[in-house]
Amino acid sequence: MDFELGSAREVLRRTPDVLRAIVTDLPDAWLHGREAPDAWSPYQVCGHLLHIEECDWLDRTKAILEHGTSREFEPVDREAGFARFDGWPVGDIVERFATVRQAKLDELAMLVAPDDLARQGRHPDFGPVTLGQLLATWVVHDLNHLNQMVKTMSKQYYAAVGPWREFLPVLDVT
């Protein structure tokens, strides 16, 4: 499937509702469970999503539109949201994420036209990237972390499902 700005915005618009459905009012065991000691919990994923929403996607979009490849994107601390939102109720994180996401989507609609998608910026690791690639990554980033949360939560019942495990690929180790 080729990237299309309108359908990408529709996916991005839905993420806050999906987060609400997955984590709101869950006990801490579900929110803070991890697949492995170095893996992120669903709670941490929520903090990460909010932090990245506030400081990454639209900042880089603007950098492409204003500077092209003449200025490299600012690096992003992927784990900064862990400390920043530590102790916040998960519902508050999700609601703030929803508010920020809507504002960012409104701003995106004002800033970007389909003709802009081929414009390039400079990533510190990848070199030249297009605005279309950045925006497609925003969508897949959301889907990746939703998948991560579902997989992490599913693995809390790895042993409890007993022999049905063979029919539940979400529980696969890899």
N, CA and C atoms as an extended XYZ file, in Angstrom:
522
Properties=species:S:1:pos:R:3:atomname:S:1:resname:S:1:resid:I:1 pbc="F F F"
N         0.850       -1.169        0.000 N   MET     1
C         0.000        0.000        0.000 CA  MET     1
C         0.900        1.237        0.000 C   MET     1
N         0.582        2.169       -0.854 N   ASP     2
C         1.311        3.434       -0.886 CA  ASP     2
C         0.806        4.338        0.228 C   ASP     2
N         1.683        5.218        0.699 N   PHE     3
C         1.305        6.164        1.740 CA  PHE     3
C         0.299        7.162        1.196 C   PHE     3
N        -0.723        7.425        1.983 N   GLU     4
C        -1.750        8.403        1.629 CA  GLU     4
C        -2.047        9.217        2.873 C   GLU     4
N        -1.893       10.518        2.779 N   LEU     5
C        -1.970       11.403        3.935 CA  LEU     5
C        -3.308       11.314        4.664 C   LEU     5
N        -4.405       11.319        3.934 N   GLY     6
C        -5.728       11.277        4.570 CA  GLY     6
C        -5.957       10.004        5.361 C   GLY     6
N        -5.618        8.863        4.779 N   SER     7
C        -5.842        7.606        5.511 CA  SER     7
C        -4.869        7.476        6.684 C   SER     7
N        -3.672        8.034        6.545 N   ALA     8
C        -2.722        8.022        7.664 CA  ALA     8
C        -3.286        8.811        8.843 C   ALA     8
N        -3.871        9.965        8.561 N   ARG     9
C        -4.475       10.758        9.642 CA  ARG     9
C        -5.610        9.995       10.313 C   ARG     9
N        -6.353        9.214        9.547 N   GLU    10
C        -7.450        8.431       10.135 CA  GLU    10
C        -6.928        7.379       11.109 C   GLU    10
N        -5.832        6.738       10.780 N   VAL    11
C        -5.233        5.766       11.704 CA  VAL    11
C        -4.726        6.492       12.948 C   VAL    11
N        -4.009        7.589       12.743 N   LEU    12
C        -3.458        8.345       13.874 CA  LEU    12
C        -4.562        8.881       14.787 C   LEU    12
N        -5.670        9.260       14.219 N   ARG    13
C        -6.798        9.784       14.998 CA  ARG    13
C        -7.376        8.729       15.942 C   ARG    13
N        -7.258        7.473       15.578 N   ARG    14
C        -7.860        6.389       16.358 CA  ARG    14
C        -7.002        5.902       17.525 C   ARG    14
N        -5.725        6.176       17.501 N   THR    15
C        -4.829        5.638       18.535 CA  THR    15
C        -5.264        5.986       19.956 C   THR    15
N        -5.640        7.228       20.261 N   PRO    16
C        -6.058        7.502       21.644 CA  PRO    16
C        -7.239        6.639       22.111 C   PRO    16
N        -8.194        6.390       21.231 N   ASP    17
C        -9.329        5.549       21.603 CA  ASP    17
C        -8.895        4.105       21.860 C   ASP    17
N        -7.964        3.626       21.050 N   VAL    18
C        -7.451        2.270       21.259 CA  VAL    18
C        -6.722        2.192       22.597 C   VAL    18
N        -5.898        3.190       22.887 N   LEU    19
C        -5.197        3.212       24.181 CA  LEU    19
C        -6.190        3.214       25.340 C   LEU    19
N        -7.208        4.058       25.235 N   ARG    20
C        -8.229        4.088       26.298 CA  ARG    20
C        -8.823        2.700       26.505 C   ARG    20
N        -9.162        2.039       25.421 N   ALA    21
C        -9.788        0.724       25.510 CA  ALA    21
C        -8.857       -0.314       26.123 C   ALA    21
N        -7.580       -0.209       25.845 N   ILE    22
C        -6.627       -1.214       26.327 CA  ILE    22
C        -6.251       -1.012       27.792 C   ILE    22
N        -6.004        0.234       28.240 N   VAL    23
C        -5.383        0.415       29.554 CA  VAL    23
C        -6.227        1.093       30.627 C   VAL    23
N        -7.284        1.775       30.257 N   THR    24
C        -8.033        2.538       31.256 CA  THR    24
C        -8.604        1.619       32.331 C   THR    24
N        -8.366        1.982       33.570 N   ASP    25
C        -8.892        1.292       34.751 CA  ASP    25
C        -8.383       -0.135       34.929 C   ASP    25
N        -7.253       -0.468       34.339 N   LEU    26
C        -6.679       -1.794       34.563 CA  LEU    26
C        -5.882       -1.824       35.859 C   LEU    26
N        -5.834       -2.975       36.518 N   PRO    27
C        -4.975       -3.105       37.700 CA  PRO    27
C        -3.499       -2.948       37.326 C   PRO    27
N        -2.706       -2.545       38.310 N   ASP    28
C        -1.280       -2.318       38.086 CA  ASP    28
C        -0.556       -3.532       37.513 C   ASP    28
N        -0.973       -4.740       37.874 N   ALA    29
C        -0.299       -5.930       37.355 CA  ALA    29
C        -0.338       -5.967       35.825 C   ALA    29
N        -1.434       -5.519       35.230 N   TRP    30
C        -1.540       -5.464       33.773 CA  TRP    30
C        -0.729       -4.296       33.212 C   TRP    30
N        -0.768       -3.165       33.884 N   LEU    31
C        -0.110       -1.962       33.377 CA  LEU    31
C         1.406       -2.018       33.478 C   LEU    31
N         1.909       -2.688       34.502 N   HIS    32
C         3.347       -2.663       34.760 CA  HIS    32
C         4.035       -3.990       34.457 C   HIS    32
N         3.285       -4.967       33.951 N   GLY    33
C         3.897       -6.238       33.558 CA  GLY    33
C         4.813       -6.045       32.359 C   GLY    33
N         5.832       -6.900       32.288 N   ARG    34
C         6.809       -6.833       31.199 CA  ARG    34
C         7.060       -8.222       30.650 C   ARG    34
N         7.442       -8.276       29.390 N   GLU    35
C         7.833       -9.547       28.771 CA  GLU    35
C         9.185      -10.012       29.284 C   GLU    35
N        10.052       -9.058       29.549 N   ALA    36
C        11.420       -9.339       29.984 CA  ALA    36
C        11.872       -8.153       30.825 C   ALA    36
N        12.916       -8.315       31.622 N   PRO    37
C        13.357       -7.220       32.488 CA  PRO    37
C        13.665       -5.915       31.746 C   PRO    37
N        14.166       -6.013       30.520 N   ASP    38
C        14.513       -4.801       29.774 CA  ASP    38
C        13.414       -4.362       28.805 C   ASP    38
N        12.270       -5.040       28.817 N   ALA    39
C        11.154       -4.688       27.938 CA  ALA    39
C        10.296       -3.601       28.577 C   ALA    39
N         9.549       -2.904       27.760 N   TRP    40
C         8.686       -1.836       28.245 CA  TRP    40
C         7.337       -2.379       28.671 C   TRP    40
N         6.821       -1.839       29.746 N   SER    41
C         5.468       -2.186       30.203 CA  SER    41
C         4.453       -1.358       29.419 C   SER    41
N         3.178       -1.773       29.409 N   PRO    42
C         2.157       -0.937       28.774 CA  PRO    42
C         2.129        0.486       29.329 C   PRO    42
N         2.351        0.634       30.633 N   TYR    43
C         2.397        1.965       31.242 CA  TYR    43
C         3.525        2.804       30.632 C   TYR    43
N         4.702        2.199       30.496 N   GLN    44
C         5.830        2.911       29.913 CA  GLN    44
C         5.569        3.268       28.455 C   GLN    44
N         4.918        2.380       27.735 N   VAL    45
C         4.588        2.669       26.342 CA  VAL    45
C         3.702        3.910       26.264 C   VAL    45
N         2.739        4.023       27.164 N   CYS    46
C         1.869        5.210       27.175 CA  CYS    46
C         2.684        6.480       27.401 C   CYS    46
N         3.609        6.455       28.352 N   GLY    47
C         4.464        7.607       28.602 CA  GLY    47
C         5.347        7.925       27.403 C   GLY    47
N         5.866        6.891       26.760 N   HIS    48
C         6.682        7.075       25.560 CA  HIS    48
C         5.865        7.723       24.441 C   HIS    48
N         4.671        7.204       24.214 N   LEU    49
C         3.841        7.754       23.145 CA  LEU    49
C         3.543        9.230       23.380 C   LEU    49
N         3.225        9.601       24.613 N   LEU    50
C         2.940       10.994       24.909 CA  LEU    50
C         4.185       11.862       24.714 C   LEU    50
N         5.315       11.412       25.238 N   HIS    51
C         6.548       12.194       25.096 CA  HIS    51
C         6.895       12.408       23.622 C   HIS    51
N         6.850       11.349       22.837 N   ILE    52
C         7.200       11.441       21.420 CA  ILE    52
C         6.189       12.311       20.675 C   ILE    52
N         4.940       12.225       21.080 N   GLU    53
C         3.910       13.061       20.451 CA  GLU    53
C         4.211       14.544       20.672 C   GLU    53
N         4.676       14.859       21.853 N   GLU    54
C         4.946       16.259       22.182 CA  GLU    54
C         6.199       16.808       21.501 C   GLU    54
N         7.173       15.947       21.191 N   CYS    55
C         8.466       16.510       20.769 CA  CYS    55
C         9.063       15.918       19.498 C   CYS    55
N         8.347       15.093       18.776 N   ASP    56
C         9.012       14.453       17.643 CA  ASP    56
C         8.332       14.707       16.307 C   ASP    56
N         7.201       14.122       16.075 N   TRP    57
C         6.628       14.050       14.726 CA  TRP    57
C         6.417       15.411       14.069 C   TRP    57
N         5.766       16.316       14.745 N   LEU    58
C         5.515       17.628       14.137 CA  LEU    58
C         6.771       18.488       14.118 C   LEU    58
N         7.639       18.319       15.103 N   ASP    59
C         8.909       19.053       15.092 CA  ASP    59
C         9.728       18.668       13.857 C   ASP    59
N         9.775       17.385       13.565 N   ARG    60
C        10.530       16.926       12.397 CA  ARG    60
C         9.816       17.308       11.102 C   ARG    60
N         8.499       17.276       11.110 N   THR    61
C         7.741       17.725        9.936 CA  THR    61
C         8.086       19.180        9.619 C   THR    61
N         8.061       20.012       10.644 N   LYS    62
C         8.399       21.430       10.458 CA  LYS    62
C         9.849       21.597        9.999 C   LYS    62
N        10.746       20.783       10.531 N   ALA    63
C        12.150       20.868       10.120 CA  ALA    63
C        12.288       20.570        8.626 C   ALA    63
N        11.566       19.588        8.142 N   ILE    64
C        11.611       19.277        6.710 CA  ILE    64
C        11.055       20.441        5.904 C   ILE    64
N         9.914       20.953        6.312 N   LEU    65
C         9.272       22.030        5.556 CA  LEU    65
C        10.072       23.326        5.580 C   LEU    65
N        10.734       23.603        6.697 N   GLU    66
C        11.460       24.870        6.843 CA  GLU    66
C        12.923       24.807        6.405 C   GLU    66
N        13.565       23.633        6.611 N   HIS    67
C        15.011       23.569        6.406 CA  HIS    67
C        15.454       22.509        5.407 C   HIS    67
N        14.560       21.642        4.988 N   GLY    68
C        14.970       20.573        4.078 CA  GLY    68
C        16.077       19.745        4.682 C   GLY    68
N        17.068       19.462        3.872 N   THR    69
C        18.194       18.641        4.342 CA  THR    69
C        19.330       19.471        4.919 C   THR    69
N        19.153       20.789        4.999 N   SER    70
C        20.246       21.645        5.478 CA  SER    70
C        20.454       21.562        6.988 C   SER    70
N        19.453       21.059        7.708 N   ARG    71
C        19.593       20.928        9.164 CA  ARG    71
C        19.108       19.542        9.585 C   ARG    71
N        19.956       18.868       10.335 N   GLU    72
C        19.658       17.521       10.823 CA  GLU    72
C        18.606       17.579       11.928 C   GLU    72
N        17.749       16.558       11.965 N   PHE    73
C        16.756       16.461       13.041 CA  PHE    73
C        17.453       16.405       14.396 C   PHE    73
N        16.808       16.976       15.400 N   GLU    74
C        17.285       16.853       16.776 CA  GLU    74
C        17.082       15.400       17.225 C   GLU    74
N        18.054       14.824       17.917 N   PRO    75
C        17.863       13.481       18.461 CA  PRO    75
C        16.721       13.471       19.485 C   PRO    75
N        16.068       12.328       19.614 N   VAL    76
C        14.957       12.174       20.555 CA  VAL    76
C        15.326       11.096       21.568 C   VAL    76
N        15.128       11.400       22.832 N   ASP    77
C        15.342       10.418       23.898 CA  ASP    77
C        14.088        9.560       23.991 C   ASP    77
N        14.153        8.356       23.502 N   ARG    78
C        12.998        7.475       23.432 CA  ARG    78
C        12.444        7.103       24.809 C   ARG    78
N        13.258        7.178       25.837 N   GLU    79
C        12.817        6.768       27.169 CA  GLU    79
C        12.551        7.942       28.106 C   GLU    79
N        12.624        9.157       27.623 N   ALA    80
C        12.437       10.338       28.484 CA  ALA    80
C        11.036       10.375       29.107 C   ALA    80
N        10.055        9.854       28.424 N   GLY    81
C         8.692        9.834       28.950 CA  GLY    81
C         8.531        8.942       30.170 C   GLY    81
N         9.430        7.980       30.346 N   PHE    82
C         9.339        7.092       31.512 CA  PHE    82
C         9.441        7.905       32.795 C   PHE    82
N        10.470        8.728       32.897 N   ALA    83
C        10.668        9.531       34.105 CA  ALA    83
C         9.695       10.703       34.152 C   ALA    83
N         9.476       11.308       33.011 N   ARG    84
C         8.629       12.501       32.974 CA  ARG    84
C         7.211       12.233       33.461 C   ARG    84
N         6.664       11.083       33.101 N   PHE    85
C         5.274       10.779       33.452 CA  PHE    85
C         5.150        9.715       34.544 C   PHE    85
N         6.284        9.360       35.152 N   ASP    86
C         6.268        8.378       36.225 CA  ASP    86
C         5.349        8.847       37.356 C   ASP    86
N         4.473        7.979       37.793 N   GLY    87
C         3.560        8.305       38.878 CA  GLY    87
C         2.241        8.901       38.423 C   GLY    87
N         2.140        9.318       37.185 N   TRP    88
C         0.868        9.820       36.672 CA  TRP    88
C        -0.113        8.647       36.560 C   TRP    88
N        -1.364        8.853       36.869 N   PRO    89
C        -2.357        7.809       36.564 CA  PRO    89
C        -2.383        7.579       35.054 C   PRO    89
N        -2.466        6.329       34.650 N   VAL    90
C        -2.419        6.015       33.223 CA  VAL    90
C        -3.551        6.715       32.467 C   VAL    90
N        -4.698        6.870       33.103 N   GLY    91
C        -5.795        7.577       32.447 CA  GLY    91
C        -5.447        9.013       32.126 C   GLY    91
N        -4.677        9.659       33.004 N   ASP    92
C        -4.243       11.037       32.753 CA  ASP    92
C        -3.248       11.106       31.593 C   ASP    92
N        -2.365       10.112       31.523 N   ILE    93
C        -1.409       10.061       30.407 CA  ILE    93
C        -2.163        9.907       29.091 C   ILE    93
N        -3.111        8.989       29.075 N   VAL    94
C        -3.865        8.734       27.846 CA  VAL    94
C        -4.697        9.951       27.450 C   VAL    94
N        -5.312       10.612       28.410 N   GLU    95
C        -6.118       11.791       28.077 CA  GLU    95
C        -5.255       12.935       27.568 C   GLU    95
N        -4.093       13.118       28.179 N   ARG    96
C        -3.190       14.156       27.667 CA  ARG    96
C        -2.708       13.791       26.273 C   ARG    96
N        -2.394       12.522       26.070 N   PHE    97
C        -1.997       12.064       24.740 CA  PHE    97
C        -3.099       12.373       23.724 C   PHE    97
N        -4.348       12.098       24.084 N   ALA    98
C        -5.466       12.350       23.172 CA  ALA    98
C        -5.564       13.832       22.815 C   ALA    98
N        -5.391       14.685       23.797 N   THR    99
C        -5.464       16.127       23.567 CA  THR    99
C        -4.320       16.598       22.680 C   THR    99
N        -3.118       16.148       22.986 N   VAL   100
C        -1.952       16.538       22.200 CA  VAL   100
C        -2.058       15.975       20.783 C   VAL   100
N        -2.486       14.732       20.656 N   ARG   101
C        -2.627       14.113       19.330 CA  ARG   101
C        -3.586       14.916       18.463 C   ARG   101
N        -4.732       15.303       19.018 N   GLN   102
C        -5.693       16.061       18.216 CA  GLN   102
C        -5.099       17.392       17.766 C   GLN   102
N        -4.397       18.061       18.669 N   ALA   103
C        -3.757       19.325       18.312 CA  ALA   103
C        -2.717       19.122       17.212 C   ALA   103
N        -1.955       18.045       17.308 N   LYS   104
C        -0.927       17.768       16.299 CA  LYS   104
C        -1.564       17.427       14.956 C   LYS   104
N        -2.654       16.680       14.963 N   LEU   105
C        -3.331       16.362       13.710 CA  LEU   105
C        -3.939       17.608       13.078 C   LEU   105
N        -4.477       18.497       13.899 N   ASP   106
C        -5.007       19.760       13.378 CA  ASP   106
C        -3.886       20.578       12.738 C   ASP   106
N        -2.745       20.621       13.420 N   GLU   107
C        -1.604       21.361       12.895 CA  GLU   107
C        -1.079       20.719       11.610 C   GLU   107
N        -1.015       19.388       11.597 N   LEU   108
C        -0.561       18.670       10.407 CA  LEU   108
C        -1.440       19.018        9.208 C   LEU   108
N        -2.748       19.074        9.417 N   ALA   109
C        -3.676       19.394        8.331 CA  ALA   109
C        -3.416       20.791        7.764 C   ALA   109
N        -2.969       21.696        8.604 N   MET   110
C        -2.681       23.064        8.156 CA  MET   110
C        -1.315       23.175        7.478 C   MET   110
N        -0.381       22.311        7.854 N   LEU   111
C         0.998       22.423        7.382 CA  LEU   111
C         1.309       21.664        6.102 C   LEU   111
N         0.715       20.482        5.959 N   VAL   112
C         1.184       19.544        4.945 CA  VAL   112
C         0.117       19.286        3.894 C   VAL   112
N         0.550       19.374        2.658 N   ALA   113
C        -0.287       19.001        1.516 CA  ALA   113
C         0.341       17.779        0.854 C   ALA   113
N        -0.432       17.023        0.098 N   PRO   114
C         0.146       15.841       -0.564 CA  PRO   114
C         1.390       16.149       -1.389 C   PRO   114
N         1.476       17.337       -1.960 N   ASP   115
C         2.656       17.711       -2.753 CA  ASP   115
C         3.925       17.824       -1.913 C   ASP   115
N         3.779       17.940       -0.594 N   ASP   116
C         4.937       18.079        0.299 CA  ASP   116
C         5.595       16.747        0.637 C   ASP   116
N         4.940       15.647        0.360 N   LEU   117
C         5.397       14.339        0.851 CA  LEU   117
C         6.770       13.930        0.328 C   LEU   117
N         7.159       14.434       -0.820 N   ALA   118
C         8.471       14.080       -1.376 CA  ALA   118
C         9.593       14.972       -0.846 C   ALA   118
N         9.245       15.994       -0.110 N   ARG   119
C        10.272       16.886        0.440 CA  ARG   119
C        11.155       16.117        1.417 C   ARG   119
N        12.408       16.488        1.475 N   GLN   120
C        13.375       15.737        2.278 CA  GLN   120
C        13.874       16.514        3.478 C   GLN   120
N        14.208       15.729        4.505 N   GLY   121
C        14.894       16.222        5.678 CA  GLY   121
C        16.094       15.332        5.925 C   GLY   121
N        16.819       15.615        7.012 N   ARG   122
C        18.013       14.819        7.310 CA  ARG   122
C        17.916       14.227        8.708 C   ARG   122
N        17.880       12.900        8.751 N   HIS   123
C        17.862       12.150       10.002 CA  HIS   123
C        19.308       11.942       10.456 C   HIS   123
N        19.582       12.022       11.778 N   PRO   124
C        20.966       11.890       12.246 CA  PRO   124
C        21.591       10.524       11.965 C   PRO   124
N        20.792        9.476       11.836 N   ASP   125
C        21.323        8.137       11.562 CA  ASP   125
C        21.089        7.681       10.123 C   ASP   125
N        19.946        8.042        9.551 N   PHE   126
C        19.565        7.514        8.241 CA  PHE   126
C        19.954        8.412        7.076 C   PHE   126
N        20.292        9.645        7.360 N   GLY   127
C        20.575       10.587        6.279 CA  GLY   127
C        19.272       11.127        5.703 C   GLY   127
N        19.222       11.351        4.372 N   PRO   128
C        18.024       11.941        3.774 CA  PRO   128
C        16.802       11.019        3.904 C   PRO   128
N        15.697       11.610        4.339 N   VAL   129
C        14.411       10.909        4.431 CA  VAL   129
C        13.340       11.855        3.903 C   VAL   129
N        12.251       11.294        3.412 N   THR   130
C        11.176       12.143        2.910 CA  THR   130
C        10.134       12.383        3.998 C   THR   130
N         9.369       13.433        3.794 N   LEU   131
C         8.261       13.716        4.705 CA  LEU   131
C         7.262       12.570        4.681 C   LEU   131
N         7.011       12.002        3.524 N   GLY   132
C         6.113       10.849        3.440 CA  GLY   132
C         6.607        9.682        4.277 C   GLY   132
N         7.908        9.431        4.257 N   GLN   133
C         8.470        8.363        5.077 CA  GLN   133
C         8.308        8.660        6.561 C   GLN   133
N         8.544        9.905        6.940 N   LEU   134
C         8.383       10.298        8.342 CA  LEU   134
C         6.944       10.083        8.792 C   LEU   134
N         5.996       10.531        7.996 N   LEU   135
C         4.585       10.416        8.389 CA  LEU   135
C         4.115        8.967        8.371 C   LEU   135
N         4.600        8.171        7.436 N   ALA   136
C         4.280        6.739        7.436 CA  ALA   136
C         4.844        6.083        8.695 C   ALA   136
N         6.036        6.511        9.107 N   THR   137
C         6.649        5.972       10.315 CA  THR   137
C         5.840        6.339       11.547 C   THR   137
N         5.263        7.525       11.581 N   TRP   138
C         4.395        7.936       12.692 CA  TRP   138
C         3.245        6.946       12.846 C   TRP   138
N         2.612        6.595       11.738 N   VAL   139
C         1.505        5.638       11.769 CA  VAL   139
C         1.981        4.279       12.261 C   VAL   139
N         3.050        3.783       11.677 N   VAL   140
C         3.541        2.451       12.042 CA  VAL   140
C         4.090        2.446       13.464 C   VAL   140
N         4.654        3.554       13.918 N   HIS   141
C         5.113        3.679       15.301 CA  HIS   141
C         3.944        3.434       16.259 C   HIS   141
N         2.812        4.076       16.000 N   ASP   142
C         1.623        3.839       16.820 CA  ASP   142
C         1.237        2.366       16.812 C   ASP   142
N         1.124        1.801       15.615 N   LEU   143
C         0.693        0.402       15.495 CA  LEU   143
C         1.694       -0.542       16.147 C   LEU   143
N         2.967       -0.248       16.004 N   ASN   144
C         4.008       -1.059       16.632 CA  ASN   144
C         3.843       -1.087       18.150 C   ASN   144
N         3.616        0.090       18.745 N   HIS   145
C         3.498        0.134       20.202 CA  HIS   145
C         2.171       -0.436       20.690 C   HIS   145
N         1.113       -0.315       19.922 N   LEU   146
C        -0.138       -0.987       20.298 CA  LEU   146
C         0.074       -2.501       20.282 C   LEU   146
N         0.758       -2.988       19.255 N   ASN   147
C         1.091       -4.408       19.182 CA  ASN   147
C         1.957       -4.825       20.369 C   ASN   147
N         2.932       -4.004       20.707 N   GLN   148
C         3.816       -4.289       21.839 CA  GLN   148
C         3.010       -4.421       23.132 C   GLN   148
N         2.063       -3.519       23.337 N   MET   149
C         1.245       -3.566       24.550 CA  MET   149
C         0.407       -4.839       24.598 C   MET   149
N        -0.234       -5.161       23.499 N   VAL   150
C        -1.080       -6.360       23.444 CA  VAL   150
C        -0.241       -7.606       23.672 C   VAL   150
N         0.915       -7.664       23.045 N   LYS   151
C         1.792       -8.824       23.208 CA  LYS   151
C         2.277       -8.953       24.653 C   LYS   151
N         2.680       -7.841       25.242 N   THR   152
C         3.145       -7.846       26.633 CA  THR   152
C         2.031       -8.300       27.569 C   THR   152
N         0.841       -7.776       27.367 N   MET   153
C        -0.279       -8.150       28.226 CA  MET   153
C        -0.644       -9.622       28.022 C   MET   153
N        -0.627      -10.084       26.786 N   SER   154
C        -0.953      -11.486       26.519 CA  SER   154
C         0.005      -12.425       27.229 C   SER   154
N         1.262      -12.062       27.245 N   LYS   155
C         2.269      -12.933       27.856 CA  LYS   155
C         2.122      -13.048       29.368 C   LYS   155
N         1.310      -12.201       29.972 N   GLN   156
C         1.042      -12.348       31.399 CA  GLN   156
C         0.313      -13.670       31.676 C   GLN   156
N        -0.389      -14.181       30.659 N   TYR   157
C        -1.129      -15.443       30.799 CA  TYR   157
C        -0.461      -16.577       30.010 C   TYR   157
N         0.821      -16.443       29.751 N   TYR   158
C         1.547      -17.456       28.975 CA  TYR   158
C         1.313      -18.863       29.527 C   TYR   158
N         1.538      -19.048       30.810 N   ALA   159
C         1.367      -20.372       31.418 CA  ALA   159
C        -0.105      -20.696       31.648 C   ALA   159
N        -0.901      -19.685       31.934 N   ALA   160
C        -2.306      -19.914       32.304 CA  ALA   160
C        -3.142      -20.498       31.174 C   ALA   160
N        -2.765      -20.274       29.930 N   VAL   161
C        -3.572      -20.788       28.821 CA  VAL   161
C        -3.350      -22.274       28.572 C   VAL   161
N        -2.327      -22.827       29.207 N   GLY   162
C        -2.072      -24.253       29.084 CA  GLY   162
C        -1.868      -24.694       27.643 C   GLY   162
N        -2.528      -25.795       27.241 N   PRO   163
C        -2.272      -26.361       25.923 CA  PRO   163
C        -2.754      -25.487       24.756 C   PRO   163
N        -3.601      -24.505       25.016 N   TRP   164
C        -4.065      -23.636       23.923 CA  TRP   164
C        -2.959      -22.720       23.403 C   TRP   164
N        -1.839      -22.672       24.110 N   ARG   165
C        -0.719      -21.827       23.717 CA  ARG   165
C        -0.346      -22.039       22.245 C   ARG   165
N        -0.438      -23.280       21.773 N   GLU   166
C        -0.038      -23.554       20.387 CA  GLU   166
C        -0.914      -22.828       19.363 C   GLU   166
N        -2.100      -22.395       19.766 N   PHE   167
C        -3.006      -21.679       18.861 CA  PHE   167
C        -2.969      -20.164       19.065 C   PHE   167
N        -2.061      -19.693       19.881 N   LEU   168
C        -1.981      -18.270       20.228 CA  LEU   168
C        -0.620      -17.701       19.864 C   LEU   168
N        -0.407      -17.373       18.587 N   PRO   169
C         0.905      -16.896       18.160 CA  PRO   169
C         1.349      -15.602       18.853 C   PRO   169
N         0.441      -14.873       19.460 N   VAL   170
C         0.829      -13.664       20.194 CA  VAL   170
C         1.763      -14.023       21.344 C   VAL   170
N         1.731      -15.279       21.783 N   LEU   171
C         2.569      -15.713       22.892 CA  LEU   171
C         3.938      -16.235       22.436 C   LEU   171
N         4.157      -16.296       21.123 N   ASP   172
C         5.451      -16.766       20.631 CA  ASP   172
C         6.554      -15.890       21.184 C   ASP   172
N         7.675      -16.514       21.489 N   VAL   173
C         8.795      -15.809       22.088 CA  VAL   173
C         9.363      -14.780       21.117 C   VAL   173
N         9.496      -15.112       19.867 N   THR   174
C        10.094      -14.165       18.904 CA  THR   174
C         9.060      -13.294       18.259 C   THR   174
